[in-house]
Amino acid sequence: MEEIKIRNVAIIAHVDHGKTSLVNELLKQGGVFRDNQQVEDRVMDSNALERERGITILSKNAACMHNGVKINVVDTPGHADFGGEVERVLKMVDGVILVVDAFEGTMPQTRFVLQKALELNHRVIVVINKIDRKDARISEVIDEVLELFMDLDASEEQLNSPFVFASARNGIASLDQNVIGTDMKPLLDTIVSYIPAPKATTDAKFKMLVSSCEQNDYLGKLAVGKVEQGTIKPNDQIMIVNFHDENKKSLFKIANIFEFQGLKRVPTPMAKPGDIVCIAGSEEVTIGDTLTDKEDYSAIPFVKISEPSVEMAFSVNNSPFAGREGKFCTSRHLRDRLMKEAVKDLSLKVYETDSADTFRVLGRGEMHISILIENMRRDGYEFQVSMPRVIYKEIDGVMCEPIDRLTIDVPEESVGAIMGTIGSRKGDLLSMSNKGNRIRLEFLIPSRGLFGYKNQFLTDTKGEGVMSSIYEKYEPFKGNIERRNVGTLVAYENGEAVQYGLFNSQERGRLLITPGTPVYGGMIVGINPKNEDIVVNVCKKKQLTNMRSSSSDEALRLEPVREMSLEECLEFLNEDELLEVTPTSLRLRKIILDHTQRGRADFKKKNS
């Protein structure tokens, strides 16, 4: 049987190590764009949120040609919270390109994605990227990568993986660390020669594992995956079989088949073994299903996605401002959207609760759920969310909690502050090493110990620190951790904030709102440096007298307010608080808005 001239490869790495930039250059030099075509940076990050944040959230497919061989490239997310995207697309490829920063070296997500690739026996090409950095440590990083391979019990063949030295930003690669390349040809050659062609046969019955799903306005749901065996054409009837429940099966007729050419999906008359294709025709298909010939019902095993470790409660907005700013405000809207998201994102779990207005949403981390919240508010949804909580498990009769591996790179003078803060959050130091003129610290820390830590970390390191974490394991409960050491300023009544009321309130703490902001009783309008809640009247106006000077109000100088992002709001939340999310506003509030009832509840809690 002649070799299939296709190579299916995924680009995997820690966040910000240059995956998307590398894909950009592979597509450029693989002839996807015209010579005079203007190509924007990170062309694969097509989602508006990805462009704003500079991160990849969803894995995406593209293809280029090199020496008559088609290379299907899958760009994957680097952030640990989107590890589920990486796990499922690895079943679609035959090899991976592991990108490692020439200064930062191996990081927590590098370990995670490499482990998943090695478990599937994929061949690995290691790309040491950003070799043009002044502080590059190429030889040391090579040693770190090889140590990581050995730690993860790589086979002898995997230990002999080829190394390519690249600067994705400059579009160059070389097989020798001492030689500066001129283009990406060495990497493209290595992909063609080292990554195996798909093992498949055209004689067998058709089979394809659905690795991801996309929604199209005209074609409906598209099932994306690699054809494992057999061939398929439009109008063929095929069977959907679920791996976990083989009795759950249904027939459908293929409406369209698309293959990837560059960044586009192009109709194709036939899908052959090894092709990565999109198939339209069924709204019932989900990730993990097997599309198979109607005479062969056996399903392809699907990779087990790692379990979520963080949960939040999503509920219908019941504040005095409910329904003013959102288009979708009811529990039916909220439920439909969350359930649809859970089908598309296997790392996300959604459960109904005793209350018809509240849903439990489980995810991989705060960022994972915050991206969902941001997407929902952009789509016109209005709702409220609770404080993020870790998911506890009982193992052998002992209450256990998720532990993260935390890696921190900081200037030497910040080490003392970091050790003190992490110690108070129940973190244990694993290792400390020099990386150029910086110190790298590795800790094992309870996941809940990282809630609300990011701002403290930036303060401790004067903005110069880099931190990243990834779930490691479950361990027995480590004891209480103080979530935050500040209190709040709570609005006394409904109305509009005025300068006079804000001026008198700012003596108590840092304000979060400006004059003219609508407020309601129980809404959080500021941060109190003392760890207690204070009720303030930001709507109070100055009494008018006939002796009032025209310039008296100008003397009321307000200090700059603190503007909080969605992530900062989620980190700030306490057990008795909610975040009201609308398309135009983020409002922190107390769960119990009435001050008298809240006071009684606090009294009962303290004396119980």
C-alpha positions as CSV (number, residue, x, y, z in Angstrom):
1,M,0.0,0.0,0.0
2,E,1.5,3.4,-1.0
3,E,2.3,5.9,1.7
4,I,-0.4,8.5,2.5
5,K,1.1,11.9,1.7
6,I,-0.3,13.5,4.9
7,R,1.2,14.5,8.2
8,N,-1.1,15.3,11.1
9,V,0.7,17.3,13.8
10,A,-0.4,19.3,16.9
11,I,1.6,22.2,18.3
12,I,1.8,22.0,22.1
13,A,3.5,24.2,24.7
14,H,3.2,26.2,27.9
15,V,1.3,29.5,27.6
16,D,3.3,32.3,25.8
17,H,6.1,30.0,24.4
18,G,5.2,30.9,20.8
19,K,2.8,28.2,19.4
20,T,0.5,30.5,17.5
21,S,3.4,32.6,16.1
22,L,5.1,29.3,14.9
23,V,1.9,28.2,13.1
24,N,1.7,31.6,11.5
25,E,5.2,31.1,9.9
26,L,4.6,27.5,8.9
27,L,1.5,28.6,7.0
28,K,3.3,31.6,5.5
29,Q,6.2,29.5,4.3
30,G,4.0,26.6,3.4
31,G,2.4,28.7,0.6
32,V,-0.9,29.4,2.2
33,F,-0.8,33.2,1.6
34,R,0.1,35.2,-1.5
35,D,3.5,36.9,-1.5
36,N,1.9,40.3,-1.3
37,Q,-0.9,39.3,1.1
38,Q,-1.1,41.2,4.4
39,V,-1.1,38.7,7.2
40,E,-1.9,39.8,10.7
41,D,0.0,38.4,13.7
42,R,-1.5,35.3,15.4
43,V,-3.8,34.7,12.5
44,M,-5.1,31.5,14.1
45,D,-6.4,33.4,17.1
46,S,-9.6,34.3,15.3
47,N,-11.8,34.7,18.4
48,A,-12.2,38.4,19.6
49,L,-11.5,37.3,23.2
50,E,-8.3,35.5,22.1
51,R,-7.0,38.6,20.4
52,E,-7.7,40.9,23.4
53,R,-6.1,38.6,25.9
54,G,-3.3,37.3,23.7
55,I,-4.0,33.7,24.5
56,T,-5.3,30.7,22.6
57,I,-8.6,29.4,24.1
58,L,-9.9,27.0,21.4
59,S,-7.8,24.5,19.3
60,K,-8.0,25.2,15.6
61,N,-7.0,23.4,12.4
62,A,-5.1,24.6,9.4
63,A,-3.1,22.9,6.6
64,C,-0.1,23.7,4.3
65,M,1.9,21.9,1.7
66,H,5.6,21.0,1.7
67,N,7.4,18.9,-1.0
68,G,4.0,17.4,-2.1
69,V,3.0,16.4,1.4
70,K,0.0,17.9,3.1
71,I,0.7,19.0,6.7
72,N,-2.4,19.3,8.9
73,V,-1.5,21.6,11.8
74,V,-3.6,21.8,15.0
75,D,-2.9,24.9,17.2
76,T,-3.7,24.2,20.9
77,P,-4.2,26.4,24.0
78,G,-1.2,26.8,26.3
79,H,-3.1,27.8,29.5
80,A,-3.7,24.9,32.0
81,D,-7.4,25.8,32.3
82,F,-7.9,24.8,28.7
83,G,-6.0,21.5,28.9
84,G,-9.2,19.6,28.0
85,E,-8.9,21.1,24.5
86,V,-5.3,19.7,24.2
87,E,-6.2,16.2,25.5
88,R,-9.0,15.6,22.9
89,V,-7.2,16.9,19.8
90,L,-4.1,14.7,20.5
91,K,-6.2,11.7,19.4
92,M,-6.5,13.4,16.0
93,V,-2.8,13.6,15.2
94,D,0.2,11.2,14.7
95,G,2.9,13.4,16.3
96,V,3.4,16.7,18.2
97,I,5.7,19.7,18.0
98,L,6.7,20.6,21.6
99,V,7.6,24.3,21.8
100,V,9.8,25.4,24.7
101,D,10.9,29.0,25.4
102,A,14.7,29.4,25.1
103,F,14.8,31.3,28.4
104,E,11.9,30.0,30.5
105,G,12.6,26.4,29.7
106,T,10.1,23.7,30.9
107,M,7.1,24.9,32.8
108,P,4.1,23.2,34.4
109,Q,2.0,23.1,31.2
110,T,5.0,21.8,29.2
111,R,5.0,18.7,31.6
112,F,1.2,18.2,31.3
113,V,1.0,18.3,27.5
114,L,4.1,16.3,27.0
115,Q,2.9,13.6,29.4
116,K,-0.4,13.3,27.4
117,A,1.5,13.0,24.1
118,L,3.9,10.4,25.5
119,E,0.9,8.3,26.8
120,L,-0.4,8.1,23.3
121,N,3.1,7.1,21.9
122,H,3.2,10.1,19.7
123,R,6.5,11.1,18.1
124,V,7.8,14.4,19.4
125,I,9.7,17.2,17.6
126,V,11.2,19.6,20.2
127,V,11.4,23.3,19.0
128,I,13.5,25.5,21.2
129,N,11.8,28.9,20.4
130,K,12.9,32.5,20.9
131,I,16.6,31.7,20.4
132,D,17.1,35.4,19.5
133,R,16.4,36.4,23.1
134,K,19.4,38.0,24.8
135,D,18.9,35.9,27.9
136,A,18.4,32.6,26.0
137,R,19.8,29.5,27.8
138,I,19.7,27.1,24.9
139,S,22.1,24.4,26.3
140,E,20.5,24.4,29.7
141,V,17.0,24.3,28.3
142,I,17.9,21.2,26.2
143,D,19.0,19.5,29.4
144,E,15.8,20.5,31.1
145,V,13.7,19.0,28.3
146,L,15.7,15.7,28.3
147,E,15.3,15.5,32.1
148,L,11.5,16.0,31.7
149,F,11.4,13.2,29.1
150,M,13.2,10.9,31.6
151,D,10.9,12.0,34.5
152,L,7.9,11.0,32.3
153,D,9.3,7.6,31.4
154,A,9.7,8.3,27.7
155,S,10.8,5.4,25.5
156,E,14.2,5.3,23.9
157,E,12.9,6.5,20.6
158,Q,11.2,9.5,22.3
159,L,14.4,10.3,24.1
160,N,16.1,10.6,20.7
161,S,13.5,13.1,19.5
162,P,15.0,15.7,17.1
163,F,15.6,19.3,18.3
164,V,15.0,22.3,16.1
165,F,16.1,25.8,17.1
166,A,13.8,28.6,16.0
167,S,12.7,32.2,16.2
168,A,9.0,32.0,15.2
169,R,8.8,35.8,15.3
170,N,11.6,36.1,12.7
171,G,10.4,33.0,10.7
172,I,13.7,31.1,11.0
173,A,14.7,27.6,12.1
174,S,17.9,25.6,12.2
175,L,18.9,22.0,13.2
176,D,22.1,23.4,14.8
177,Q,21.9,25.6,17.9
178,N,25.1,27.5,16.8
179,V,23.8,28.2,13.3
180,I,21.1,30.9,12.6
181,G,18.6,29.6,10.1
182,T,17.2,31.6,7.1
183,D,13.6,30.1,6.9
184,M,11.3,27.4,8.3
185,K,12.4,24.7,5.8
186,P,14.4,22.7,8.4
187,L,11.3,22.4,10.6
188,L,9.0,21.5,7.7
189,D,11.5,18.9,6.5
190,T,11.7,17.4,10.0
191,I,7.9,17.2,10.2
192,V,7.7,15.3,6.8
193,S,10.7,13.0,7.6
194,Y,10.1,12.3,11.3
195,I,6.3,12.4,11.9
196,P,4.7,9.2,10.6
197,A,2.0,9.1,7.9
198,P,-1.4,8.1,9.3
199,K,-1.8,4.3,9.6
200,A,-5.0,3.5,7.7
201,T,-6.5,1.4,5.1
202,T,-9.1,2.3,2.4
203,D,-10.4,-1.3,2.3
204,A,-11.9,-1.4,5.8
205,K,-15.3,0.0,6.8
206,F,-15.4,3.8,7.4
207,K,-14.5,5.0,11.0
208,M,-13.8,8.5,12.4
209,L,-13.5,9.7,16.0
210,V,-15.1,13.2,16.5
211,S,-12.4,15.3,18.3
212,S,-14.2,18.6,18.2
213,C,-17.5,20.2,17.1
214,E,-18.1,23.6,15.4
215,Q,-21.3,25.5,14.8
216,N,-22.0,27.0,11.4
217,D,-24.9,29.4,10.7
218,Y,-25.7,27.8,7.4
219,L,-24.7,24.1,7.8
220,G,-25.5,23.6,11.5
221,K,-23.2,21.4,13.6
222,L,-19.8,20.3,12.0
223,A,-18.1,17.2,13.4
224,V,-14.3,17.5,13.1
225,G,-11.9,14.5,13.3
226,K,-9.4,12.3,11.5
227,V,-10.6,9.5,9.2
228,E,-9.2,6.4,10.8
229,Q,-10.1,3.9,8.0
230,G,-12.3,3.6,4.9
231,T,-13.6,6.3,2.7
232,I,-16.8,8.5,2.8
233,K,-18.6,10.7,0.3
234,P,-21.5,13.3,0.6
235,N,-25.0,11.7,0.7
236,D,-23.6,8.5,2.3
237,Q,-25.6,7.2,5.3
238,I,-23.4,6.6,8.4
239,M,-24.0,5.7,12.0
240,I,-23.2,7.8,15.2
241,V,-22.1,5.5,18.1
242,N,-21.2,6.6,21.6
243,F,-18.1,5.0,23.2
244,H,-19.6,5.0,26.7
245,D,-23.1,3.8,25.6
246,E,-23.0,1.6,22.5
247,N,-26.8,1.3,22.6
248,K,-27.0,5.1,21.9
249,K,-26.7,5.2,18.2
250,S,-28.4,7.0,15.3
251,L,-28.2,7.1,11.5
252,F,-27.8,10.3,9.4
253,K,-27.0,11.3,5.8
254,I,-23.8,13.3,5.2
255,A,-24.7,16.7,3.7
256,N,-21.2,18.1,3.2
257,I,-17.6,17.1,3.7
258,F,-14.9,19.8,4.1
259,E,-11.1,19.5,4.3
260,F,-8.7,22.1,5.4
261,Q,-6.6,24.1,2.9
262,G,-4.7,26.8,4.6
263,L,-7.1,28.5,7.0
264,K,-10.2,27.7,4.9
265,R,-12.6,24.8,4.9
266,V,-13.0,23.6,1.3
267,P,-15.7,21.1,0.1
268,T,-14.2,17.7,-1.0
269,P,-15.9,14.9,-2.9
270,M,-14.3,12.2,-0.7
271,A,-12.6,11.8,2.7
272,K,-9.8,9.3,2.7
273,P,-7.8,7.7,5.6
274,G,-5.6,10.2,7.4
275,D,-7.6,13.2,6.3
276,I,-8.8,15.7,8.9
277,V,-12.2,16.7,7.8
278,C,-15.5,18.4,8.9
279,I,-18.7,16.5,8.3
280,A,-22.1,18.3,8.2
281,G,-25.5,16.6,8.5
282,S,-26.3,15.8,12.1
283,E,-27.2,18.0,15.0
284,E,-26.9,15.1,17.5
285,V,-23.2,14.4,17.1
286,T,-21.0,15.3,20.1
287,I,-17.3,15.2,20.9
288,G,-16.1,11.6,21.6
289,D,-18.7,10.0,19.3
290,T,-17.6,7.6,16.6
291,L,-18.9,8.1,13.0
292,T,-18.9,4.6,11.5
293,D,-20.3,2.6,8.6
294,K,-23.9,1.6,9.4
295,E,-22.9,-2.1,9.3
296,D,-20.1,-1.8,11.9
297,Y,-21.3,-0.5,15.3
298,S,-18.0,-0.6,17.2
299,A,-16.8,2.7,18.7
300,I,-13.2,4.0,18.9
301,P,-12.0,4.5,22.5
302,F,-12.0,8.1,23.5
303,V,-9.4,9.7,25.8
304,K,-10.6,10.3,29.4
305,I,-10.7,14.1,30.0
306,S,-9.2,15.2,33.3
307,E,-11.8,16.1,36.0
308,P,-12.7,19.7,36.9
309,S,-11.3,21.1,40.1
310,V,-13.2,24.4,40.6
311,E,-17.0,25.1,40.9
312,M,-19.2,28.2,40.9
313,A,-22.9,28.8,41.1
314,F,-24.6,30.6,38.2
315,S,-28.0,32.0,39.0
316,V,-30.7,34.3,37.6
317,N,-30.0,38.0,38.5
318,N,-32.3,39.0,41.4
319,S,-30.8,42.4,42.2
320,P,-33.0,45.6,42.1
321,F,-31.4,46.3,38.6
322,A,-32.4,42.9,37.2
323,G,-33.4,42.9,33.5
324,R,-32.3,46.5,32.8
325,E,-29.2,45.7,30.7
326,G,-29.4,42.1,29.5
327,K,-31.2,40.5,26.6
328,F,-31.3,37.0,28.1
329,C,-32.3,37.1,31.8
330,T,-34.5,34.0,32.5
331,S,-33.5,30.7,34.0
332,R,-34.5,29.0,30.7
333,H,-32.0,31.2,28.8
334,L,-29.3,30.5,31.4
335,R,-29.9,26.8,31.4
336,D,-30.0,26.4,27.6
337,R,-26.7,28.3,27.2
338,L,-24.8,26.4,30.0
339,M,-26.0,23.0,28.7
340,K,-24.9,23.9,25.1
341,E,-21.5,25.0,26.4
342,A,-21.1,21.7,28.3
343,V,-21.7,19.7,25.1
344,K,-19.0,21.7,23.3
345,D,-16.4,21.8,26.1
346,L,-15.9,18.4,27.7
347,S,-13.8,19.9,30.6
348,L,-16.9,21.8,31.7
349,K,-19.7,20.2,33.7
350,V,-23.1,21.7,34.4
351,Y,-25.6,20.4,37.1
352,E,-29.0,21.5,38.1
353,T,-29.7,22.2,41.8
354,D,-32.7,22.2,44.1
355,S,-33.4,25.8,42.9
356,A,-34.7,26.2,39.4
357,D,-32.8,29.5,39.1
358,T,-29.4,28.2,40.1
359,F,-26.9,25.9,38.3
360,R,-23.5,24.3,39.5
361,V,-20.8,24.9,36.9
362,L,-17.6,22.9,37.3
363,G,-14.4,23.8,35.4
364,R,-10.6,23.4,35.2
365,G,-9.9,26.8,37.0
366,E,-10.9,30.4,37.5
367,M,-9.8,31.4,34.0
368,H,-11.7,28.5,32.4
369,I,-15.0,29.7,34.0
370,S,-14.2,33.4,33.6
371,I,-13.9,33.0,29.8
372,L,-17.3,31.4,29.7
373,I,-18.7,34.3,31.8
374,E,-17.1,36.9,29.4
375,N,-18.5,35.1,26.3
376,M,-22.0,35.0,27.8
377,R,-22.1,38.6,28.8
378,R,-20.9,39.6,25.3
379,D,-23.8,37.5,23.9
380,G,-26.3,39.5,25.9
381,Y,-26.8,37.3,29.0
382,E,-27.5,38.7,32.5
383,F,-26.9,36.6,35.6
384,Q,-25.0,36.4,38.8
385,V,-22.2,34.1,40.0
386,S,-20.9,33.0,43.4
387,M,-17.4,32.8,44.8
388,P,-15.2,30.1,43.1
389,R,-14.8,27.0,45.3
390,V,-12.5,24.0,44.9
391,I,-14.1,20.5,44.6
392,Y,-13.3,18.3,47.6
393,K,-13.2,14.5,47.3
394,E,-13.4,11.8,50.0
395,I,-10.6,9.3,49.4
396,D,-10.3,6.3,51.7
397,G,-12.5,8.1,54.2
398,V,-10.3,11.2,54.3
399,M,-11.4,14.6,53.0
400,C,-9.0,15.6,50.2
401,E,-8.5,18.8,48.1
402,P,-6.8,19.5,44.8
403,I,-3.2,20.5,44.9
404,D,-1.5,22.6,42.2
405,R,2.2,22.6,41.1
406,L,3.1,26.3,41.2
407,T,6.1,27.6,39.3
408,I,7.3,31.2,40.0
409,D,10.2,33.2,38.3
410,V,11.1,36.3,40.3
411,P,14.0,38.7,40.9
412,E,16.2,37.6,43.8
413,E,15.0,40.5,46.1
414,S,11.4,39.3,45.9
415,V,12.0,35.7,47.2
416,G,11.5,36.5,50.9
417,A,8.0,38.1,50.3
418,I,7.0,35.2,48.0
419,M,8.1,32.6,50.6
420,G,6.1,34.3,53.4
421,T,2.9,34.7,51.3
422,I,3.0,31.2,49.9
423,G,3.7,29.8,53.4
424,S,0.6,31.5,54.8
425,R,-1.4,29.9,51.9
426,K,-0.2,26.4,52.9
427,G,2.3,26.0,50.1
428,D,5.3,23.6,50.3
429,L,8.6,24.5,48.6
430,L,9.8,21.7,46.2
431,S,12.9,23.3,44.6
432,M,14.7,26.6,44.1
433,S,17.2,27.3,41.3
434,N,18.9,30.1,39.5
435,K,17.7,31.0,36.0
436,G,20.1,33.7,34.7
437,N,19.6,36.7,37.0
438,R,16.3,35.4,38.4
439,I,15.2,32.7,40.9
440,R,12.8,29.9,40.0
441,L,10.7,28.5,42.8
442,E,8.5,25.4,42.6
443,F,5.7,24.8,45.2
444,L,2.9,22.4,45.8
445,I,0.0,24.5,47.0
446,P,-3.8,23.9,47.6
447,S,-5.7,25.2,44.6
448,R,-7.8,27.4,46.9
449,G,-4.5,29.0,48.1
450,L,-4.1,30.6,44.7
451,F,-7.6,32.2,44.7
452,G,-7.0,36.0,44.9
453,Y,-3.2,35.6,44.9
454,K,-2.4,37.2,41.5
455,N,-2.7,40.8,42.6
456,Q,-0.7,40.1,45.8
457,F,1.9,38.4,43.7
458,L,2.3,41.4,41.3
459,T,2.6,43.7,44.4
460,D,5.2,41.4,46.0
461,T,7.3,41.3,42.8
462,K,6.8,44.9,41.7
463,G,5.2,43.6,38.5
464,E,8.3,41.6,37.5
465,G,7.3,38.1,38.5
466,V,6.0,35.3,36.3
467,M,3.8,32.6,37.8
468,S,1.9,29.6,36.4
469,S,0.3,26.6,37.9
470,I,-1.3,23.3,37.0
471,Y,-3.3,20.7,38.8
472,E,-1.1,18.0,40.3
473,K,-3.1,15.6,42.6
474,Y,-5.5,15.3,45.5
475,E,-4.1,15.4,49.1
476,P,-5.7,15.5,52.5
477,F,-7.2,18.9,53.5
478,K,-4.5,21.3,54.5
479,G,-6.4,23.5,57.0
480,N,-8.1,26.9,56.8
481,I,-6.7,29.6,54.5
482,E,-7.7,33.2,54.8
483,R,-9.2,34.2,51.5
484,R,-8.8,37.9,51.8
485,N,-7.7,40.3,54.5
486,V,-9.8,43.3,53.6
487,G,-13.4,44.3,54.1
488,T,-16.0,46.2,52.0
489,L,-17.9,49.4,51.8
490,V,-21.6,48.6,51.2
491,A,-24.1,51.1,49.8
492,Y,-26.9,52.1,52.3
493,E,-29.7,52.8,49.9
494,N,-30.9,52.8,46.3
495,G,-30.1,55.9,44.3
496,E,-27.3,57.6,42.4
497,A,-23.9,58.1,43.8
498,V,-23.0,61.8,44.3
499,Q,-19.8,63.6,44.9
500,Y,-20.6,64.7,48.4
501,G,-21.5,61.2,49.6
502,L,-18.5,59.6,47.9
503,F,-16.2,62.3,49.4
504,N,-17.3,61.3,52.9
505,S,-17.1,57.6,52.1
506,Q,-13.6,57.6,50.7
507,E,-12.2,58.2,54.2
508,R,-13.2,54.6,55.0
509,G,-11.5,53.0,52.1
510,R,-10.8,52.8,48.3
511,L,-13.9,53.5,46.2
512,L,-15.0,51.4,43.2
513,I,-17.5,53.8,41.7
514,T,-17.7,57.3,40.4
515,P,-20.3,60.1,40.8
516,G,-23.4,59.3,38.7
517,T,-23.2,55.6,39.1
518,P,-26.6,54.0,40.0
519,V,-26.4,51.9,43.2
520,Y,-28.7,49.9,45.4
521,G,-28.7,49.0,49.1
522,G,-26.3,46.0,49.6
523,M,-24.1,46.8,46.6
524,I,-20.4,46.9,47.3
525,V,-19.0,50.4,46.4
526,G,-15.5,50.2,47.9
527,I,-12.8,48.3,49.7
528,N,-12.2,48.7,53.4
529,P,-8.5,48.1,54.4
530,K,-9.7,46.8,57.8
531,N,-11.2,43.3,57.6
532,E,-14.8,44.4,58.2
533,D,-17.8,45.6,56.2
534,I,-19.0,49.2,56.7
535,V,-22.3,50.6,55.4
536,V,-21.8,54.0,53.7
537,N,-24.3,56.4,52.2
538,V,-22.8,57.4,48.8
539,C,-26.1,59.0,47.7
540,K,-26.1,61.6,50.5
541,K,-26.4,65.1,49.2
542,K,-25.0,68.3,50.9
543,Q,-27.7,70.4,52.7
544,L,-28.3,73.6,50.8
545,T,-28.1,76.9,52.7
546,N,-28.3,80.6,51.6
547,M,-24.7,80.9,52.7
548,R,-23.4,78.3,50.4
549,S,-20.4,79.3,48.2
550,S,-20.5,78.5,44.5
551,S,-17.0,77.0,44.6
552,S,-17.5,74.8,47.8
553,D,-18.3,71.6,45.8
554,E,-15.1,72.0,43.7
555,A,-13.1,71.6,46.9
556,L,-14.4,68.0,47.3
557,R,-11.5,66.2,45.6
558,L,-12.2,62.5,45.0
559,E,-9.3,60.0,44.8
560,P,-9.0,57.8,41.7
561,V,-11.3,54.8,41.9
562,R,-10.1,51.2,41.5
563,E,-11.4,49.6,38.3
564,M,-11.7,45.8,38.6
565,S,-11.6,43.3,35.7
566,L,-13.8,40.2,35.7
567,E,-11.0,38.0,37.0
568,E,-10.2,40.5,39.8
569,C,-13.9,40.6,40.8
570,L,-14.0,36.7,40.9
571,E,-10.8,36.7,43.0
572,F,-12.2,39.3,45.4
573,L,-15.5,37.6,46.1
574,N,-16.2,36.2,49.6
575,E,-18.7,33.5,50.7
576,D,-21.4,36.1,51.5
577,E,-21.1,37.9,48.2
578,L,-22.1,37.6,44.5
579,L,-21.0,39.1,41.2
580,E,-23.8,40.6,39.1
581,V,-22.8,40.2,35.5
582,T,-24.5,42.1,32.6
583,P,-23.4,43.0,29.1
584,T,-22.4,46.5,30.3
585,S,-21.7,46.2,34.0
586,L,-19.9,44.1,36.7
587,R,-21.4,44.8,40.2
588,L,-20.2,43.2,43.4
589,R,-23.0,42.8,45.9
590,K,-23.9,41.0,49.2
591,I,-26.1,37.9,48.9
592,I,-28.4,39.4,51.6
593,L,-29.1,43.0,50.5
594,D,-31.0,44.2,53.6
595,H,-28.6,45.5,56.3
596,T,-30.7,44.4,59.2
597,Q,-31.1,40.8,57.9
598,R,-27.4,40.7,57.0
599,G,-26.5,41.8,60.5
600,R,-28.7,39.1,62.1
601,A,-27.2,36.4,59.8
602,D,-23.6,37.5,60.7
603,F,-24.5,37.5,64.4
604,K,-25.9,33.9,64.1
605,K,-22.8,32.8,62.2
606,K,-20.4,34.1,64.8
607,N,-22.3,32.6,67.7
608,S,-23.1,29.2,66.2
